[in-house]
Amino acid sequence: MNHRRTDAARLASAAGIPETDLRAVVSGTPPLASQLDALAPVLGFHVADLYVIADVPVPTALTPREPAAGAAIADLSRSCWHCRRTREPTSTSSSISCRWMTTSAPPPPLVYDQHEVGSGAILANLLCLNRNLHSPTAEAKILALLTEGRVYLAASTVSGIGRGRVALTADRVAGFATTLGIPGGDLAAITAVELRETSGPDDPLAAEMARLLWNCRRPTTAQVEYVRDEADSMLVAVPDDAPGVDWNRVRHHHGRWWGAPRR
């Protein structure tokens, strides 16, 4: 509320909940699910994200349907990011992604203890669980992709953030904000990490990709893989003599790179 420059009376009125109940929550009373449901749209949060921020179990109806879809989501994001300027689909590459399809059930997704760890666990759970990325490796790839390498972390570092063993920095919080599609100022307020005023401008493509991550959290593995294959079909064959600076190389298949021109 301090960051938004609002008070309990105005927020309670906008959310349609009694002011006394909201003041009790602000004072430390655990929030009710109905209160979070009412507050989320007023605050501009996804309901499931507000549950995580409040350290309240996310209802089953709002959780990802199949954790196994996480690997396909990471691949889909990479293809969509790099083929964003490709206009004509190419059917010859439609079968490239078959070797990335899930062949076995992964272990249960990591859940970080927010009560013990705090802010680092909140960010890791928002990305790993609520975006169905399933693993620190997938989280690290998505962070690097959507921040264009500004937040390039090892999977162990991402896991360390979730476990409270690695400190949050301004750059890392800003990177999570970009990837989650949550305003940096809001995450700064939640994590108590002050962001630099010189942080880069908002990237419309990163915002679009953050929405893609959110929209892929509920489809089944097969549905995500279908969309991923459609994205892969937009990749084109990279010329053998193409300079590395001119092309995004996305997939390697049968001795040939497939990708998209950076221009």
ChimeraX commands (.cxc) that place a marker at each C-alpha (Angstrom):
marker #1 position 0.00,0.00,0.00 radius 0.5
marker #1 position 2.89,2.35,0.67 radius 0.5
marker #1 position 4.32,1.70,-2.79 radius 0.5
marker #1 position 0.92,2.20,-4.43 radius 0.5
marker #1 position 0.30,5.29,-2.28 radius 0.5
marker #1 position -3.05,4.04,-1.15 radius 0.5
marker #1 position -4.58,3.28,2.23 radius 0.5
marker #1 position -6.68,0.53,3.74 radius 0.5
marker #1 position -9.94,2.44,3.36 radius 0.5
marker #1 position -9.57,3.00,-0.38 radius 0.5
marker #1 position -8.25,-0.50,-1.08 radius 0.5
marker #1 position -11.00,-2.14,0.98 radius 0.5
marker #1 position -13.65,-0.10,-0.80 radius 0.5
marker #1 position -12.28,-0.99,-4.25 radius 0.5
marker #1 position -12.08,-4.68,-3.36 radius 0.5
marker #1 position -15.48,-4.80,-1.69 radius 0.5
marker #1 position -14.25,-6.16,1.63 radius 0.5
marker #1 position -14.71,-4.64,5.11 radius 0.5
marker #1 position -11.99,-2.17,6.05 radius 0.5
marker #1 position -11.63,-3.75,9.48 radius 0.5
marker #1 position -10.88,-7.11,7.85 radius 0.5
marker #1 position -8.22,-5.61,5.60 radius 0.5
marker #1 position -6.59,-3.78,8.50 radius 0.5
marker #1 position -6.46,-7.08,10.36 radius 0.5
marker #1 position -4.64,-8.67,7.42 radius 0.5
marker #1 position -2.20,-5.74,7.30 radius 0.5
marker #1 position -1.58,-6.29,11.01 radius 0.5
marker #1 position -0.67,-9.92,10.46 radius 0.5
marker #1 position -3.89,-11.95,10.40 radius 0.5
marker #1 position -3.59,-14.63,7.68 radius 0.5
marker #1 position -5.77,-13.62,4.73 radius 0.5
marker #1 position -8.76,-15.65,3.66 radius 0.5
marker #1 position -8.98,-17.06,0.14 radius 0.5
marker #1 position -12.04,-14.92,-0.53 radius 0.5
marker #1 position -10.09,-11.80,0.44 radius 0.5
marker #1 position -7.24,-12.66,-1.91 radius 0.5
marker #1 position -9.74,-13.35,-4.70 radius 0.5
marker #1 position -11.21,-9.87,-4.20 radius 0.5
marker #1 position -7.89,-8.06,-3.82 radius 0.5
marker #1 position -6.06,-9.59,-6.81 radius 0.5
marker #1 position -7.89,-7.77,-9.63 radius 0.5
marker #1 position -7.80,-4.48,-7.72 radius 0.5
marker #1 position -4.04,-4.79,-7.22 radius 0.5
marker #1 position -3.51,-5.97,-10.79 radius 0.5
marker #1 position -2.15,-9.40,-9.82 radius 0.5
marker #1 position -3.06,-12.83,-11.08 radius 0.5
marker #1 position -5.05,-14.46,-8.29 radius 0.5
marker #1 position -2.67,-17.43,-8.12 radius 0.5
marker #1 position 0.30,-15.06,-7.81 radius 0.5
marker #1 position -1.31,-13.22,-4.91 radius 0.5
marker #1 position -1.83,-16.55,-3.16 radius 0.5
marker #1 position 1.90,-17.28,-3.47 radius 0.5
marker #1 position 2.88,-13.80,-2.33 radius 0.5
marker #1 position 0.61,-14.18,0.71 radius 0.5
marker #1 position 2.06,-17.67,1.42 radius 0.5
marker #1 position -1.37,-19.28,1.06 radius 0.5
marker #1 position -1.71,-22.62,-0.79 radius 0.5
marker #1 position -2.87,-22.07,-4.36 radius 0.5
marker #1 position -6.22,-23.80,-5.06 radius 0.5
marker #1 position -5.96,-26.84,-7.28 radius 0.5
marker #1 position -8.17,-25.19,-9.89 radius 0.5
marker #1 position -5.51,-22.48,-10.34 radius 0.5
marker #1 position -2.40,-24.66,-10.39 radius 0.5
marker #1 position -0.70,-25.97,-13.56 radius 0.5
marker #1 position -2.40,-29.10,-14.85 radius 0.5
marker #1 position 0.69,-31.08,-15.87 radius 0.5
marker #1 position 4.14,-30.29,-14.42 radius 0.5
marker #1 position 5.66,-32.35,-17.24 radius 0.5
marker #1 position 4.77,-29.52,-19.63 radius 0.5
marker #1 position 7.56,-27.37,-18.19 radius 0.5
marker #1 position 10.27,-28.56,-20.59 radius 0.5
marker #1 position 8.02,-27.92,-23.60 radius 0.5
marker #1 position 7.16,-24.45,-22.29 radius 0.5
marker #1 position 10.86,-23.56,-22.10 radius 0.5
marker #1 position 11.40,-24.79,-25.68 radius 0.5
marker #1 position 8.30,-22.96,-26.93 radius 0.5
marker #1 position 9.47,-19.72,-25.34 radius 0.5
marker #1 position 12.88,-19.99,-26.98 radius 0.5
marker #1 position 11.41,-20.61,-30.44 radius 0.5
marker #1 position 8.86,-17.80,-30.12 radius 0.5
marker #1 position 11.48,-15.34,-28.91 radius 0.5
marker #1 position 13.90,-16.01,-31.75 radius 0.5
marker #1 position 11.38,-16.34,-34.57 radius 0.5
marker #1 position 9.53,-13.16,-33.63 radius 0.5
marker #1 position 10.53,-11.47,-36.89 radius 0.5
marker #1 position 10.01,-14.48,-39.15 radius 0.5
marker #1 position 6.88,-14.03,-41.24 radius 0.5
marker #1 position 6.49,-17.08,-43.48 radius 0.5
marker #1 position 6.12,-20.54,-41.88 radius 0.5
marker #1 position 8.32,-23.27,-43.29 radius 0.5
marker #1 position 6.90,-26.78,-43.19 radius 0.5
marker #1 position 10.28,-28.47,-43.69 radius 0.5
marker #1 position 11.27,-27.79,-40.09 radius 0.5
marker #1 position 8.02,-28.98,-38.52 radius 0.5
marker #1 position 9.56,-32.22,-37.28 radius 0.5
marker #1 position 12.70,-30.79,-35.71 radius 0.5
marker #1 position 11.37,-30.67,-32.19 radius 0.5
marker #1 position 10.38,-34.33,-31.89 radius 0.5
marker #1 position 13.45,-35.18,-29.83 radius 0.5
marker #1 position 12.48,-32.61,-27.20 radius 0.5
marker #1 position 9.16,-34.27,-26.50 radius 0.5
marker #1 position 8.61,-35.59,-22.97 radius 0.5
marker #1 position 9.34,-39.30,-22.71 radius 0.5
marker #1 position 9.04,-39.86,-18.96 radius 0.5
marker #1 position 7.34,-38.24,-16.01 radius 0.5
marker #1 position 9.59,-35.75,-14.19 radius 0.5
marker #1 position 9.96,-35.70,-10.40 radius 0.5
marker #1 position 7.56,-33.48,-8.42 radius 0.5
marker #1 position 8.29,-29.76,-8.86 radius 0.5
marker #1 position 10.33,-28.01,-6.20 radius 0.5
marker #1 position 8.41,-26.02,-3.61 radius 0.5
marker #1 position 10.46,-23.46,-1.70 radius 0.5
marker #1 position 9.64,-22.69,1.93 radius 0.5
marker #1 position 8.49,-19.07,1.94 radius 0.5
marker #1 position 7.88,-19.07,5.68 radius 0.5
marker #1 position 11.52,-19.87,6.40 radius 0.5
marker #1 position 13.23,-18.20,3.42 radius 0.5
marker #1 position 11.05,-15.23,2.53 radius 0.5
marker #1 position 11.47,-13.18,-0.63 radius 0.5
marker #1 position 13.76,-15.51,-2.56 radius 0.5
marker #1 position 11.34,-18.40,-2.12 radius 0.5
marker #1 position 8.42,-16.19,-3.22 radius 0.5
marker #1 position 10.13,-15.30,-6.51 radius 0.5
marker #1 position 11.23,-18.88,-7.18 radius 0.5
marker #1 position 7.74,-20.25,-6.49 radius 0.5
marker #1 position 6.11,-17.61,-8.69 radius 0.5
marker #1 position 8.31,-18.69,-11.59 radius 0.5
marker #1 position 8.83,-22.41,-10.99 radius 0.5
marker #1 position 5.35,-23.36,-9.79 radius 0.5
marker #1 position 2.93,-20.73,-11.05 radius 0.5
marker #1 position 4.53,-20.64,-14.53 radius 0.5
marker #1 position 4.99,-24.40,-14.56 radius 0.5
marker #1 position 8.69,-24.24,-15.46 radius 0.5
marker #1 position 9.19,-27.12,-13.03 radius 0.5
marker #1 position 12.92,-26.83,-12.43 radius 0.5
marker #1 position 15.68,-24.32,-11.63 radius 0.5
marker #1 position 17.24,-25.15,-15.00 radius 0.5
marker #1 position 14.10,-24.09,-16.87 radius 0.5
marker #1 position 13.82,-21.00,-14.68 radius 0.5
marker #1 position 17.41,-20.00,-15.42 radius 0.5
marker #1 position 16.87,-20.42,-19.17 radius 0.5
marker #1 position 13.73,-18.29,-19.16 radius 0.5
marker #1 position 15.34,-15.57,-17.03 radius 0.5
marker #1 position 18.28,-15.34,-19.42 radius 0.5
marker #1 position 16.03,-15.38,-22.48 radius 0.5
marker #1 position 13.54,-12.71,-21.46 radius 0.5
marker #1 position 16.21,-10.39,-20.05 radius 0.5
marker #1 position 18.41,-10.94,-23.12 radius 0.5
marker #1 position 21.25,-12.21,-20.96 radius 0.5
marker #1 position 21.18,-9.42,-18.37 radius 0.5
marker #1 position 20.23,-11.98,-15.72 radius 0.5
marker #1 position 22.26,-15.03,-16.65 radius 0.5
marker #1 position 22.25,-17.40,-13.69 radius 0.5
marker #1 position 23.25,-21.00,-13.17 radius 0.5
marker #1 position 20.47,-23.37,-12.15 radius 0.5
marker #1 position 22.22,-23.77,-8.80 radius 0.5
marker #1 position 22.06,-20.00,-8.28 radius 0.5
marker #1 position 18.33,-19.94,-8.99 radius 0.5
marker #1 position 17.86,-22.82,-6.56 radius 0.5
marker #1 position 20.01,-20.95,-4.04 radius 0.5
marker #1 position 17.74,-17.92,-4.32 radius 0.5
marker #1 position 14.72,-20.12,-3.65 radius 0.5
marker #1 position 16.44,-21.70,-0.65 radius 0.5
marker #1 position 17.66,-18.39,0.76 radius 0.5
marker #1 position 21.33,-19.23,0.23 radius 0.5
marker #1 position 21.90,-16.64,-2.52 radius 0.5
marker #1 position 21.11,-12.99,-1.93 radius 0.5
marker #1 position 18.63,-11.10,-4.05 radius 0.5
marker #1 position 20.10,-8.12,-5.87 radius 0.5
marker #1 position 18.48,-5.26,-7.76 radius 0.5
marker #1 position 19.37,-6.85,-11.11 radius 0.5
marker #1 position 17.95,-10.21,-10.10 radius 0.5
marker #1 position 14.68,-8.77,-8.78 radius 0.5
marker #1 position 14.33,-6.70,-11.97 radius 0.5
marker #1 position 14.93,-9.84,-14.03 radius 0.5
marker #1 position 12.26,-11.77,-12.16 radius 0.5
marker #1 position 9.88,-8.83,-12.63 radius 0.5
marker #1 position 10.42,-8.86,-16.39 radius 0.5
marker #1 position 9.98,-12.63,-16.62 radius 0.5
marker #1 position 6.92,-12.74,-14.39 radius 0.5
marker #1 position 5.26,-9.75,-16.02 radius 0.5
marker #1 position 4.95,-8.02,-12.64 radius 0.5
marker #1 position 5.94,-4.34,-12.33 radius 0.5
marker #1 position 9.42,-3.97,-10.89 radius 0.5
marker #1 position 8.26,-1.50,-8.27 radius 0.5
marker #1 position 5.77,-4.04,-6.91 radius 0.5
marker #1 position 8.42,-6.76,-6.60 radius 0.5
marker #1 position 10.81,-4.25,-5.05 radius 0.5
marker #1 position 8.18,-3.47,-2.41 radius 0.5
marker #1 position 7.47,-7.15,-1.79 radius 0.5
marker #1 position 11.14,-8.16,-1.53 radius 0.5
marker #1 position 12.42,-4.95,0.11 radius 0.5
marker #1 position 15.14,-4.74,-2.53 radius 0.5
marker #1 position 15.57,-1.28,-3.97 radius 0.5
marker #1 position 15.84,-1.26,-7.75 radius 0.5
marker #1 position 18.17,1.00,-9.67 radius 0.5
marker #1 position 16.54,3.99,-11.35 radius 0.5
marker #1 position 18.70,3.25,-14.39 radius 0.5
marker #1 position 17.02,-0.10,-15.05 radius 0.5
marker #1 position 16.39,-0.68,-18.76 radius 0.5
marker #1 position 13.11,0.37,-20.37 radius 0.5
marker #1 position 10.17,-2.01,-20.61 radius 0.5
marker #1 position 10.51,-4.43,-23.50 radius 0.5
marker #1 position 7.17,-5.06,-25.28 radius 0.5
marker #1 position 8.42,-8.43,-26.53 radius 0.5
marker #1 position 9.44,-9.51,-23.01 radius 0.5
marker #1 position 6.00,-8.47,-21.77 radius 0.5
marker #1 position 4.38,-10.54,-24.51 radius 0.5
marker #1 position 6.56,-13.52,-23.60 radius 0.5
marker #1 position 5.63,-13.13,-19.92 radius 0.5
marker #1 position 1.98,-13.39,-20.96 radius 0.5
marker #1 position 2.82,-16.47,-23.02 radius 0.5
marker #1 position 4.39,-18.11,-19.96 radius 0.5
marker #1 position 1.26,-17.40,-17.95 radius 0.5
marker #1 position -1.09,-18.68,-20.66 radius 0.5
marker #1 position 0.88,-21.94,-20.97 radius 0.5
marker #1 position 0.51,-22.89,-17.31 radius 0.5
marker #1 position -2.82,-24.71,-17.64 radius 0.5
marker #1 position -2.68,-26.56,-21.01 radius 0.5
marker #1 position -1.63,-30.19,-21.06 radius 0.5
marker #1 position 1.80,-31.33,-22.13 radius 0.5
marker #1 position 0.43,-32.43,-25.50 radius 0.5
marker #1 position -1.21,-29.05,-26.08 radius 0.5
marker #1 position 1.97,-27.13,-25.26 radius 0.5
marker #1 position 4.00,-29.44,-27.49 radius 0.5
marker #1 position 1.57,-28.82,-30.35 radius 0.5
marker #1 position 2.02,-25.04,-30.04 radius 0.5
marker #1 position 5.77,-25.50,-29.69 radius 0.5
marker #1 position 5.85,-27.50,-32.92 radius 0.5
marker #1 position 3.89,-24.74,-34.66 radius 0.5
marker #1 position 6.48,-22.22,-33.46 radius 0.5
marker #1 position 9.30,-24.49,-34.62 radius 0.5
marker #1 position 7.71,-24.68,-38.07 radius 0.5
marker #1 position 8.38,-20.95,-38.41 radius 0.5
marker #1 position 12.14,-21.47,-38.11 radius 0.5
marker #1 position 14.19,-21.44,-41.30 radius 0.5
marker #1 position 17.40,-23.19,-42.28 radius 0.5
marker #1 position 20.47,-21.17,-41.30 radius 0.5
marker #1 position 22.89,-20.87,-44.25 radius 0.5
marker #1 position 26.10,-22.80,-43.64 radius 0.5
marker #1 position 28.22,-19.70,-44.21 radius 0.5
marker #1 position 25.99,-17.34,-42.17 radius 0.5
marker #1 position 27.89,-15.12,-39.71 radius 0.5
marker #1 position 26.95,-15.85,-36.12 radius 0.5
marker #1 position 26.05,-12.23,-35.43 radius 0.5
marker #1 position 23.35,-12.28,-38.11 radius 0.5
marker #1 position 21.38,-15.33,-37.03 radius 0.5
marker #1 position 19.66,-16.77,-33.97 radius 0.5
marker #1 position 20.41,-20.49,-33.98 radius 0.5
marker #1 position 17.59,-22.26,-32.17 radius 0.5
marker #1 position 17.57,-25.96,-33.08 radius 0.5
marker #1 position 20.20,-28.33,-34.46 radius 0.5
marker #1 position 18.83,-31.26,-36.42 radius 0.5
marker #1 position 20.55,-33.72,-38.78 radius 0.5
marker #1 position 23.65,-31.58,-39.09 radius 0.5
marker #1 position 21.81,-28.33,-39.84 radius 0.5
marker #1 position 20.92,-25.35,-37.69 radius 0.5
marker #1 position 17.42,-23.91,-37.79 radius 0.5
marker #1 position 16.65,-20.43,-36.54 radius 0.5
marker #1 position 15.77,-16.91,-37.62 radius 0.5
marker #1 position 17.67,-13.90,-38.93 radius 0.5
marker #1 position 18.32,-11.32,-36.23 radius 0.5
marker #1 position 17.48,-8.43,-38.52 radius 0.5
marker link #1:1,2 radius 0.2
marker link #1:2,3 radius 0.2
marker link #1:3,4 radius 0.2
marker link #1:4,5 radius 0.2
marker link #1:5,6 radius 0.2
marker link #1:6,7 radius 0.2
marker link #1:7,8 radius 0.2
marker link #1:8,9 radius 0.2
marker link #1:9,10 radius 0.2
marker link #1:10,11 radius 0.2
marker link #1:11,12 radius 0.2
marker link #1:12,13 radius 0.2
marker link #1:13,14 radius 0.2
marker link #1:14,15 radius 0.2
marker link #1:15,16 radius 0.2
marker link #1:16,17 radius 0.2
marker link #1:17,18 radius 0.2
marker link #1:18,19 radius 0.2
marker link #1:19,20 radius 0.2
marker link #1:20,21 radius 0.2
marker link #1:21,22 radius 0.2
marker link #1:22,23 radius 0.2
marker link #1:23,24 radius 0.2
marker link #1:24,25 radius 0.2
marker link #1:25,26 radius 0.2
marker link #1:26,27 radius 0.2
marker link #1:27,28 radius 0.2
marker link #1:28,29 radius 0.2
marker link #1:29,30 radius 0.2
marker link #1:30,31 radius 0.2
marker link #1:31,32 radius 0.2
marker link #1:32,33 radius 0.2
marker link #1:33,34 radius 0.2
marker link #1:34,35 radius 0.2
marker link #1:35,36 radius 0.2
marker link #1:36,37 radius 0.2
marker link #1:37,38 radius 0.2
marker link #1:38,39 radius 0.2
marker link #1:39,40 radius 0.2
marker link #1:40,41 radius 0.2
marker link #1:41,42 radius 0.2
marker link #1:42,43 radius 0.2
marker link #1:43,44 radius 0.2
marker link #1:44,45 radius 0.2
marker link #1:45,46 radius 0.2
marker link #1:46,47 radius 0.2
marker link #1:47,48 radius 0.2
marker link #1:48,49 radius 0.2
marker link #1:49,50 radius 0.2
marker link #1:50,51 radius 0.2
marker link #1:51,52 radius 0.2
marker link #1:52,53 radius 0.2
marker link #1:53,54 radius 0.2
marker link #1:54,55 radius 0.2
marker link #1:55,56 radius 0.2
marker link #1:56,57 radius 0.2
marker link #1:57,58 radius 0.2
marker link #1:58,59 radius 0.2
marker link #1:59,60 radius 0.2
marker link #1:60,61 radius 0.2
marker link #1:61,62 radius 0.2
marker link #1:62,63 radius 0.2
marker link #1:63,64 radius 0.2
marker link #1:64,65 radius 0.2
marker link #1:65,66 radius 0.2
marker link #1:66,67 radius 0.2
marker link #1:67,68 radius 0.2
marker link #1:68,69 radius 0.2
marker link #1:69,70 radius 0.2
marker link #1:70,71 radius 0.2
marker link #1:71,72 radius 0.2
marker link #1:72,73 radius 0.2
marker link #1:73,74 radius 0.2
marker link #1:74,75 radius 0.2
marker link #1:75,76 radius 0.2
marker link #1:76,77 radius 0.2
marker link #1:77,78 radius 0.2
marker link #1:78,79 radius 0.2
marker link #1:79,80 radius 0.2
marker link #1:80,81 radius 0.2
marker link #1:81,82 radius 0.2
marker link #1:82,83 radius 0.2
marker link #1:83,84 radius 0.2
marker link #1:84,85 radius 0.2
marker link #1:85,86 radius 0.2
marker link #1:86,87 radius 0.2
marker link #1:87,88 radius 0.2
marker link #1:88,89 radius 0.2
marker link #1:89,90 radius 0.2
marker link #1:90,91 radius 0.2
marker link #1:91,92 radius 0.2
marker link #1:92,93 radius 0.2
marker link #1:93,94 radius 0.2
marker link #1:94,95 radius 0.2
marker link #1:95,96 radius 0.2
marker link #1:96,97 radius 0.2
marker link #1:97,98 radius 0.2
marker link #1:98,99 radius 0.2
marker link #1:99,100 radius 0.2
marker link #1:100,101 radius 0.2
marker link #1:101,102 radius 0.2
marker link #1:102,103 radius 0.2
marker link #1:103,104 radius 0.2
marker link #1:104,105 radius 0.2
marker link #1:105,106 radius 0.2
marker link #1:106,107 radius 0.2
marker link #1:107,108 radius 0.2
marker link #1:108,109 radius 0.2
marker link #1:109,110 radius 0.2
marker link #1:110,111 radius 0.2
marker link #1:111,112 radius 0.2
marker link #1:112,113 radius 0.2
marker link #1:113,114 radius 0.2
marker link #1:114,115 radius 0.2
marker link #1:115,116 radius 0.2
marker link #1:116,117 radius 0.2
marker link #1:117,118 radius 0.2
marker link #1:118,119 radius 0.2
marker link #1:119,120 radius 0.2
marker link #1:120,121 radius 0.2
marker link #1:121,122 radius 0.2
marker link #1:122,123 radius 0.2
marker link #1:123,124 radius 0.2
marker link #1:124,125 radius 0.2
marker link #1:125,126 radius 0.2
marker link #1:126,127 radius 0.2
marker link #1:127,128 radius 0.2
marker link #1:128,129 radius 0.2
marker link #1:129,130 radius 0.2
marker link #1:130,131 radius 0.2
marker link #1:131,132 radius 0.2
marker link #1:132,133 radius 0.2
marker link #1:133,134 radius 0.2
marker link #1:134,135 radius 0.2
marker link #1:135,136 radius 0.2
marker link #1:136,137 radius 0.2
marker link #1:137,138 radius 0.2
marker link #1:138,139 radius 0.2
marker link #1:139,140 radius 0.2
marker link #1:140,141 radius 0.2
marker link #1:141,142 radius 0.2
marker link #1:142,143 radius 0.2
marker link #1:143,144 radius 0.2
marker link #1:144,145 radius 0.2
marker link #1:145,146 radius 0.2
marker link #1:146,147 radius 0.2
marker link #1:147,148 radius 0.2
marker link #1:148,149 radius 0.2
marker link #1:149,150 radius 0.2
marker link #1:150,151 radius 0.2
marker link #1:151,152 radius 0.2
marker link #1:152,153 radius 0.2
marker link #1:153,154 radius 0.2
marker link #1:154,155 radius 0.2
marker link #1:155,156 radius 0.2
marker link #1:156,157 radius 0.2
marker link #1:157,158 radius 0.2
marker link #1:158,159 radius 0.2
marker link #1:159,160 radius 0.2
marker link #1:160,161 radius 0.2
marker link #1:161,162 radius 0.2
marker link #1:162,163 radius 0.2
marker link #1:163,164 radius 0.2
marker link #1:164,165 radius 0.2
marker link #1:165,166 radius 0.2
marker link #1:166,167 radius 0.2
marker link #1:167,168 radius 0.2
marker link #1:168,169 radius 0.2
marker link #1:169,170 radius 0.2
marker link #1:170,171 radius 0.2
marker link #1:171,172 radius 0.2
marker link #1:172,173 radius 0.2
marker link #1:173,174 radius 0.2
marker link #1:174,175 radius 0.2
marker link #1:175,176 radius 0.2
marker link #1:176,177 radius 0.2
marker link #1:177,178 radius 0.2
marker link #1:178,179 radius 0.2
marker link #1:179,180 radius 0.2
marker link #1:180,181 radius 0.2
marker link #1:181,182 radius 0.2
marker link #1:182,183 radius 0.2
marker link #1:183,184 radius 0.2
marker link #1:184,185 radius 0.2
marker link #1:185,186 radius 0.2
marker link #1:186,187 radius 0.2
marker link #1:187,188 radius 0.2
marker link #1:188,189 radius 0.2
marker link #1:189,190 radius 0.2
marker link #1:190,191 radius 0.2
marker link #1:191,192 radius 0.2
marker link #1:192,193 radius 0.2
marker link #1:193,194 radius 0.2
marker link #1:194,195 radius 0.2
marker link #1:195,196 radius 0.2
marker link #1:196,197 radius 0.2
marker link #1:197,198 radius 0.2
marker link #1:198,199 radius 0.2
marker link #1:199,200 radius 0.2
marker link #1:200,201 radius 0.2
marker link #1:201,202 radius 0.2
marker link #1:202,203 radius 0.2
marker link #1:203,204 radius 0.2
marker link #1:204,205 radius 0.2
marker link #1:205,206 radius 0.2
marker link #1:206,207 radius 0.2
marker link #1:207,208 radius 0.2
marker link #1:208,209 radius 0.2
marker link #1:209,210 radius 0.2
marker link #1:210,211 radius 0.2
marker link #1:211,212 radius 0.2
marker link #1:212,213 radius 0.2
marker link #1:213,214 radius 0.2
marker link #1:214,215 radius 0.2
marker link #1:215,216 radius 0.2
marker link #1:216,217 radius 0.2
marker link #1:217,218 radius 0.2
marker link #1:218,219 radius 0.2
marker link #1:219,220 radius 0.2
marker link #1:220,221 radius 0.2
marker link #1:221,222 radius 0.2
marker link #1:222,223 radius 0.2
marker link #1:223,224 radius 0.2
marker link #1:224,225 radius 0.2
marker link #1:225,226 radius 0.2
marker link #1:226,227 radius 0.2
marker link #1:227,228 radius 0.2
marker link #1:228,229 radius 0.2
marker link #1:229,230 radius 0.2
marker link #1:230,231 radius 0.2
marker link #1:231,232 radius 0.2
marker link #1:232,233 radius 0.2
marker link #1:233,234 radius 0.2
marker link #1:234,235 radius 0.2
marker link #1:235,236 radius 0.2
marker link #1:236,237 radius 0.2
marker link #1:237,238 radius 0.2
marker link #1:238,239 radius 0.2
marker link #1:239,240 radius 0.2
marker link #1:240,241 radius 0.2
marker link #1:241,242 radius 0.2
marker link #1:242,243 radius 0.2
marker link #1:243,244 radius 0.2
marker link #1:244,245 radius 0.2
marker link #1:245,246 radius 0.2
marker link #1:246,247 radius 0.2
marker link #1:247,248 radius 0.2
marker link #1:248,249 radius 0.2
marker link #1:249,250 radius 0.2
marker link #1:250,251 radius 0.2
marker link #1:251,252 radius 0.2
marker link #1:252,253 radius 0.2
marker link #1:253,254 radius 0.2
marker link #1:254,255 radius 0.2
marker link #1:255,256 radius 0.2
marker link #1:256,257 radius 0.2
marker link #1:257,258 radius 0.2
marker link #1:258,259 radius 0.2
marker link #1:259,260 radius 0.2
marker link #1:260,261 radius 0.2
marker link #1:261,262 radius 0.2
marker link #1:262,263 radius 0.2
view
